[in-house]
């Protein structure tokens, strides 16, 4: 089996065959011709992969599929189809399906039929495993979602943290060079954006987790990187190509480049700005456009990036800044950056904002208050990736336990039920070992829900300590 594009195309065919066979078994008896044909096609594809690779493992991590070591890049045309198959696995607590050499065609029907059975709400995976052991299936094995998630998370977080730290350093050097009037290493900036795009495409949850590493002293630089990450995440949700994501990410990383031309004391002034200072601050969008137009190191004039720097505070109604004498249709990339910028700014500690809003409150305000001027569709796209309670949110459960949101639920109908790490008991006593709890998969009659969000600073908690 060839790597790269060949595995991508093959993996999509395999997922399509699994979905088709599962759907046929749901609609017709196993003897039906449509079911038999679907099983034939699935078995032929699986055997080809098993023989070429001496085995096959299909892992589902959140909403992403991995075929052996290759992540399958899905688009809008097949996302819903494959997403339903992922949910079939997740409902039973299955994280991976491994097919071993020697699998025969007759093993597929009983295995897929078990996926169609109603999962046990108290212990879905062990119940599925017991049912599987009672069938003649010998060459199709499964692993629990928790085991796969733990393996993937540790490796992915390490790679994501490396990318994040390198990107913050690249942003710091670029903005520092501009403020000092030196030439910017554009190649390094581009490489940082490419790495962020690759991380979003390979393991989106891990790179989003890095945005919890907000540092007041490094706010300017972490903000640029966070806006880049959230922008690429939104763009990926919209089905943009990898090249388009790169162009979007580059503009997002440089969206506040004009602030290097604003007095440092104004940028970092605690409290509100005077009318004169605010007028100067608003010039950073125009300054950003001009700086990008003059910057050396681009093979082509970065028009899209210039527009993102210029338009990201205009608001959809045109009520923002800079003001326009005639009506203007703000570009899609600029509207994406505006949403990413608003979310990260609202949830961060800044010179004039010592107590940031809770992330869920920021998202609600952005979604429900039209005066903010954010595109509601793009806000909704952001919410599908961050969840109602984004990663890093400190919450109080209805049992009065305290927990940190650790992972978003990929099911769009369960965005309010993330995976959390319980860090203290109902008396507020910290736990020596945080307990991982999936709010969407709890025993009947003992379910816990999020009562409210709370401020980590109030309790002296650094949430990133529980995530990274």
C-alpha positions in Angstrom: 0.0 0.0 0.0 1.6 3.3 -1.1 1.8 6.2 1.4 0.4 9.7 1.1 -2.4 10.3 -1.4 -2.9 6.6 -2.1 -3.6 5.8 1.6 -6.0 8.8 1.7 -8.0 7.7 -1.2 -8.0 4.0 -0.1 -9.0 5.0 3.5 -12.0 7.0 2.3 -13.1 4.0 0.2 -12.7 1.7 3.2 -14.8 4.0 5.4 -17.4 4.3 2.7 -17.6 0.5 2.5 -17.9 0.2 6.3 -20.7 2.8 6.3 -22.5 1.1 3.4 -22.4 -2.3 4.9 -23.6 -1.0 8.3 -26.4 0.9 6.7 -27.4 -2.2 4.5 -27.6 -4.4 7.6 -29.7 -1.8 9.4 -32.2 -1.7 6.5 -32.3 -5.4 5.3 -31.8 -8.9 6.5 -28.4 -10.4 6.1 -29.5 -12.6 3.2 -30.5 -9.6 1.1 -28.5 -9.1 -2.1 -27.7 -5.5 -1.2 -26.2 -6.6 2.1 -24.2 -9.4 0.5 -22.8 -7.1 -2.1 -21.8 -4.5 0.5 -20.1 -7.2 2.6 -18.2 -8.4 -0.5 -16.9 -4.9 -1.3 -15.9 -4.3 2.3 -14.1 -7.6 2.7 -12.2 -7.1 -0.6 -10.9 -3.7 0.5 -10.0 -4.9 4.0 -8.1 -8.0 2.8 -6.1 -5.9 0.4 -5.0 -3.6 3.2 -4.3 -6.4 5.6 -2.2 -8.3 3.1 -0.2 -5.2 2.1 0.4 -4.0 5.7 0.2 -7.3 7.6 -2.8 -6.0 9.5 -5.0 -3.0 9.6 -6.1 -0.7 12.4 -8.7 2.0 12.1 -8.7 4.4 15.0 -11.2 7.1 15.8 -10.0 10.0 18.0 -12.7 12.5 18.5 -14.0 13.1 15.0 -10.8 12.1 13.2 -10.0 8.8 11.6 -6.5 7.2 11.4 -5.8 4.3 9.1 -2.7 2.7 10.7 -0.6 5.8 11.1 -2.2 8.0 8.5 -4.9 10.5 9.4 -7.7 10.5 6.8 -8.6 14.0 5.7 -12.3 14.2 5.3 -14.2 17.1 3.7 -17.8 18.4 3.8 -19.0 15.9 1.2 -18.3 12.9 3.3 -17.9 14.2 6.8 -21.5 13.5 7.9 -21.4 10.0 6.5 -18.2 9.0 8.2 -19.2 10.9 11.3 -22.2 8.6 11.8 -19.9 5.6 11.6 -17.6 7.2 14.2 -20.5 7.7 16.5 -21.5 4.0 16.1 -18.1 3.1 17.5 -18.1 5.8 20.2 -21.5 4.8 21.4 -20.0 1.4 22.3 -16.9 3.0 23.8 -14.7 1.6 20.9 -11.6 3.6 20.0 -10.1 1.3 17.4 -10.9 -1.7 15.2 -8.0 -4.0 14.3 -8.3 -6.5 11.4 -5.7 -9.3 11.5 -4.4 -11.6 8.7 -6.8 -14.5 8.2 -10.0 -12.6 8.5 -12.7 -14.2 6.4 -15.9 -12.7 4.9 -18.3 -14.3 7.4 -16.8 -12.4 10.3 -18.0 -9.0 9.1 -21.8 -9.4 9.4 -21.8 -10.4 13.1 -19.3 -7.7 14.0 -21.2 -4.9 12.3 -24.5 -6.3 13.6 -23.2 -5.8 17.1 -22.5 -2.1 16.3 -26.2 -1.7 15.4 -27.3 -3.1 18.8 -28.2 -0.6 21.5 -25.2 0.0 23.8 -25.3 -0.7 27.5 -25.5 2.7 29.1 -23.7 1.5 32.3 -20.7 -0.2 30.6 -20.9 0.1 26.8 -17.4 -1.3 25.9 -17.3 -4.3 28.2 -20.8 -5.3 27.2 -19.8 -5.0 23.5 -16.7 -7.1 24.2 -18.7 -9.8 25.9 -21.1 -9.9 23.0 -18.2 -10.1 20.5 -16.6 -13.0 22.4 -19.9 -14.9 21.9 -19.6 -14.7 18.1 -17.3 -16.6 15.7 -15.4 -13.4 15.1 -11.7 -14.1 15.7 -9.7 -11.8 13.5 -11.5 -8.5 14.2 -10.4 -7.0 17.5 -11.3 -3.7 19.3 -9.7 -1.5 21.9 -11.5 0.8 24.3 -11.8 4.5 23.5 -10.1 5.4 26.8 -7.0 3.5 25.9 -6.7 4.9 22.4 -7.4 8.4 23.7 -4.7 8.2 26.3 -2.1 7.0 23.8 -3.0 9.6 21.2 -3.3 12.5 23.7 0.2 12.1 25.2 2.0 11.9 21.9 -0.2 14.6 20.3 0.2 17.1 23.2 4.0 16.8 23.0 4.0 17.6 19.3 1.5 20.4 19.7 3.4 22.0 22.6 6.6 22.0 20.5 4.7 23.7 17.6 3.1 26.2 19.9 6.3 27.3 21.6 8.1 27.6 18.3 5.3 29.6 16.9 5.2 32.0 19.8 8.9 32.5 19.5 8.6 33.2 15.7 5.8 35.8 16.4 7.9 37.4 19.2 11.0 37.7 16.9 8.9 39.0 13.9 7.1 41.7 15.9 10.3 42.6 17.8 12.2 43.1 14.6 9.4 45.3 13.1 9.3 47.5 16.2 13.1 47.9 16.0 13.0 48.6 12.2 14.8 45.4 11.3 14.1 43.0 8.5 11.7 40.2 9.4 12.6 36.5 8.8 9.4 35.9 6.8 10.5 32.3 6.0 10.4 31.4 9.7 7.0 33.0 10.1 5.7 31.0 7.2 7.1 27.8 8.6 5.4 28.4 11.9 2.1 28.9 10.2 2.6 25.7 8.1 3.3 23.8 11.4 0.1 25.1 13.0 -2.0 24.1 9.9 -0.4 20.6 10.0 -1.3 20.3 13.7 -4.9 21.4 13.2 -5.3 18.9 10.4 -3.6 16.0 12.3 -4.8 16.6 15.8 -7.0 19.6 16.3 -7.9 19.0 20.0 -4.2 19.0 21.1 -3.3 22.3 19.4 -6.5 23.9 20.8 -5.4 22.8 24.2 -2.2 24.8 23.8 -4.3 28.0 23.7 -4.8 27.6 27.5 -1.1 28.5 28.0 -2.0 32.2 28.2 0.8 34.3 29.7 0.1 37.9 30.6 3.7 38.9 30.1 3.7 37.3 26.6 0.1 38.2 25.7 0.9 40.0 22.5 2.7 37.0 21.0 0.5 34.2 22.4 -2.5 36.2 21.2 -1.2 36.2 17.7 -0.6 32.5 17.8 -4.0 31.7 19.4 -5.8 33.8 16.8 -3.9 31.9 14.1 -5.0 28.5 15.7 -8.6 29.5 16.1 -8.8 30.9 12.6 -7.4 27.8 11.0 -9.8 25.7 13.1 -12.8 27.7 11.8 -11.5 27.5 8.3 -11.0 23.8 8.5 -14.7 23.5 9.7 -15.7 25.4 6.6 -13.9 23.0 4.3 -11.1 25.3 3.1 -8.2 23.6 1.3 -4.8 23.3 3.0 -3.4 26.2 0.9 -6.3 28.4 1.9 -5.8 27.4 5.5 -2.2 28.5 5.2 -3.1 31.8 3.7 -5.7 32.3 6.4 -3.3 31.3 9.1 -0.5 33.7 7.9 -2.9 36.6 7.9 -4.2 35.6 11.4 -0.7 35.4 12.8 0.1 38.9 11.5 -3.3 40.5 12.0 -2.1 42.8 14.8 1.3 43.6 13.1 0.3 47.3 13.0 0.5 47.6 16.8 4.3 47.6 16.4 3.8 51.2 15.1 1.7 52.2 18.2 3.3 53.7 21.3 4.2 50.8 23.6 2.8 52.7 26.6 -0.6 52.9 24.9 -0.6 49.2 24.0 0.2 48.2 27.6 -1.7 51.0 29.5 -3.7 49.6 32.4 -7.3 50.9 32.6 -9.2 52.7 29.8 -7.7 54.8 27.0 -8.4 58.5 26.5 -10.2 59.5 23.3 -6.9 60.6 21.8 -5.1 57.4 22.8 -8.0 55.3 21.4 -7.9 57.2 18.1 -4.2 56.3 17.9 -4.9 52.6 18.8 -7.4 52.3 16.0 -4.7 53.3 13.5 -3.1 49.8 14.0 -5.3 48.3 11.3 -4.2 50.8 8.6 -0.6 50.6 9.8 -0.8 46.8 9.5 -1.9 47.0 5.9 1.0 49.4 5.1 3.6 47.3 6.9 2.6 44.1 5.0 2.7 46.0 1.7 6.2 47.1 2.4 7.5 43.9 4.0 10.2 42.0 2.0 10.3 38.2 1.8 7.0 37.4 0.1 7.2 36.1 -3.4 3.9 37.8 -4.1 2.3 40.8 -2.5 0.3 39.5 0.5 -3.0 41.0 -0.5 -5.2 38.7 1.5 -3.1 39.1 4.6 -3.2 42.9 4.1 -7.0 42.8 4.0 -7.1 40.7 7.2 -4.9 43.2 9.1 -7.1 46.1 7.8 -10.6 44.7 8.1 -10.6 42.5 11.3 -12.2 45.3 13.4 -14.7 46.5 10.9 -17.7 44.4 12.1 -20.2 43.0 9.7 -22.4 46.0 10.0 -19.5 48.4 9.2 -19.8 50.0 12.6 -16.3 49.1 13.6 -13.0 50.7 12.4 -11.4 52.0 10.3 -14.5 53.8 9.0 -15.5 53.5 5.3 -17.1 56.2 3.2 -18.9 53.7 1.1 -20.5 50.4 1.9 -18.0 47.5 2.1 -18.4 43.7 2.0 -15.8 42.4 4.5 -13.9 39.4 3.2 -14.5 35.9 4.6 -10.9 35.6 6.0 -11.2 38.9 7.8 -14.5 37.8 9.4 -12.9 34.6 10.5 -10.0 36.4 12.1 -12.4 38.8 13.8 -14.2 35.9 15.5 -10.9 34.3 16.5 -9.5 37.6 17.7 -12.6 38.4 19.8 -12.7 35.0 21.4 -9.1 34.9 22.5 -9.1 38.6 23.6 -12.3 38.1 25.7 -10.8 35.1 27.5 -7.3 36.4 28.2 -5.8 38.6 30.9 -4.7 41.9 29.4 -3.2 45.1 30.7 -6.7 46.6 31.0 -8.6 43.3 31.7 -7.3 41.6 34.8 -10.3 39.3 35.1 -11.2 37.7 31.7 -14.7 36.5 31.0 -15.4 32.8 31.2 -15.1 31.2 27.8 -18.7 30.1 27.6 -19.9 33.6 28.4 -17.7 35.0 25.7 -19.1 32.6 23.1 -22.6 33.3 24.2 -22.1 37.1 23.9 -20.4 36.7 20.5 -23.3 34.5 19.2 -26.3 36.4 20.7 -25.3 40.0 20.7 -25.5 41.4 17.1 -23.9 44.7 18.3 -20.6 42.8 18.6 -20.7 42.4 14.8 -19.5 38.8 14.5 -20.6 36.5 11.8 -23.0 34.1 13.6 -22.2 31.2 11.2 -18.5 31.6 12.0 -19.1 31.8 15.7 -21.1 28.6 15.4 -18.2 27.0 13.6 -15.9 28.0 16.4 -18.3 26.5 19.0 -18.4 23.2 17.2 -14.6 22.9 17.8 -14.4 24.5 21.3 -17.7 23.1 22.6 -20.0 25.1 24.9 -17.4 24.8 27.6 -14.0 25.1 25.9 -10.9 23.1 26.9 -9.3 24.7 30.0 -12.6 26.0 31.5 -12.8 25.5 35.3 -16.3 24.2 36.2 -18.4 23.3 39.2 -20.4 20.1 38.8 -23.8 19.6 40.3 -22.2 17.4 42.9 -20.1 20.5 43.9 -16.9 18.8 42.7 -14.5 21.0 40.8 -13.3 20.0 37.3 -11.3 21.2 34.3 -12.7 20.7 30.8 -10.1 18.4 29.1 -11.8 17.5 25.8 -14.7 18.6 23.7 -17.4 16.1 22.9 -17.3 15.6 19.1 -21.0 14.9 18.9 -22.7 18.2 17.8 -25.7 17.3 19.9 -23.6 16.9 23.0 -21.3 19.9 23.0 -22.5 20.7 26.5 -21.2 17.3 27.8 -17.3 17.4 27.5 -14.7 15.1 29.0 -13.5 16.6 32.3 -10.8 16.0 34.9 -12.3 16.2 38.4 -9.6 17.9 40.6 -11.4 18.4 43.9 -14.2 16.6 45.9 -17.5 18.1 47.0 -15.7 19.6 50.1 -13.2 21.4 47.9 -10.3 19.1 48.9 -7.9 18.6 46.0 -7.6 15.1 44.7 -4.1 13.6 44.6 -5.0 12.0 41.2 -7.6 13.8 39.0 -10.4 11.6 37.8 -11.2 11.6 34.1 -15.0 11.7 33.6 -16.9 11.7 30.3 -20.1 13.5 31.0 -21.7 12.0 27.9 -21.1 8.4 29.1 -22.1 7.9 32.7 -24.0 5.2 34.5 -27.8 5.7 34.5 -29.0 7.3 37.7 -25.6 8.7 38.7 -25.0 11.3 36.0 -23.1 14.5 36.8 -23.6 17.7 34.8 -21.9 21.1 34.8 -23.6 23.5 37.2 -21.6 26.6 36.4 -18.2 27.9 35.3 -15.9 29.6 37.8 -12.7 31.7 37.9 -9.4 29.8 38.2 -7.7 32.9 39.7 -10.2 32.8 42.6 -8.9 29.4 43.7 -5.3 30.0 42.6 -5.6 27.2 40.0 -3.5 27.0 36.8 -5.7 24.9 34.5 -2.9 24.1 32.0 -1.2 22.1 34.8 -4.1 19.6 34.4 -4.0 19.5 30.6 -0.4 19.6 29.4 
